[in-house]
Amino acid sequence: MNYNMSKEVRVCPICKKKYSEHPALSRVDNKTEICSACGLAEAWSDYIKYYTKTNKRSI
């Protein structure tokens, strides 16, 4: 069994860091592949915007 375990190294267009794990899909345009850290940051940002819009009290 000879499995090719090499991973493709990508550069995140947002933070410019190299990553080799599975990319996240940007919520901005739904097609740009970004690193998981930037994907998580976009998700939290959207959550906070939604939460503050739907709840009148502050967090």
Residue pairs with C-beta under 8 A, 6 or more apart in sequence:
7 20
7 21
8 20
9 18
9 19
9 20
10 18
10 19
10 20
10 23
10 33
10 35
11 17
11 18
11 19
12 18
12 19
12 34
12 35
12 37
12 38
13 32
13 34
14 26
14 34
14 35
14 38
15 35
15 37
15 38
17 35
17 37
19 35
19 36
21 35
21 36
22 36
23 33
23 34
23 35
23 36
23 39
24 33
24 34
24 35
24 36
24 38
24 39
24 40
24 42
25 31
25 32
25 33
25 34
25 39
26 32
26 33
26 34
26 38
26 39
26 42
27 39
27 42
27 43
27 46
28 42
34 42
48 59
51 59
52 58
52 59
